Amino acid sequence: MTESIRDLELRFLDTPFENLRVRDSKHEADLSASLERAGQQVPVTVLVGSGPENWILVDGHRRVRALKRLGNCPCQSPIRL
């Protein structure tokens, strides 16, 4: 089994655990600025979802919300093949 970092489209990420997360709009604004300036440095963690391109977000909810603030940016995640 090999692992590679892939760009995932945000529209294919399911976030069933998002309501369990604490939100901090100042932190997310700072994170958006950092992502815009330096790009995504830490990949998010996903599980396989209901279809071939569907993913369940497990870790990285703030990063995904910050990426959504920037527009339709892809999200990086390691995928095991």
C-alpha positions, 0 to 999 in steps of 0.5 A, spaced: 500 500 500 502 506 498 500 513 500 500 520 496 498 527 498 492 528 493 488 535 492 481 534 494 475 538 492 472 541 497 465 540 495 467 532 495 468 533 503 463 531 508 463 534 515 459 530 519 463 532 525 463 540 524 458 541 529 463 538 535 468 543 533 470 550 537 470 556 532 474 562 533 473 567 527 479 571 529 483 564 528 480 562 522 481 569 519 489 568 521 489 561 518 486 564 511 491 569 511 497 564 512 494 559 507 493 565 502 500 567 503 504 560 504 499 555 502 497 549 505 503 546 510 499 541 514 494 536 510 487 534 513 485 527 515 480 524 511 476 517 510 473 514 504 466 516 503 460 514 500 463 514 493 469 514 489 471 521 490 467 522 496 471 523 503 469 524 510 473 529 514 476 527 520 481 532 522 483 539 519 476 542 520 479 549 521 483 548 515 477 547 511 473 552 513 479 557 512 480 554 505 473 555 503 473 563 505 479 563 500 474 560 495 474 554 491 481 552 493 483 544 493 485 541 500 491 536 501 490 530 504 494 523 504 491 518 501 493 510 501 492 506 495 
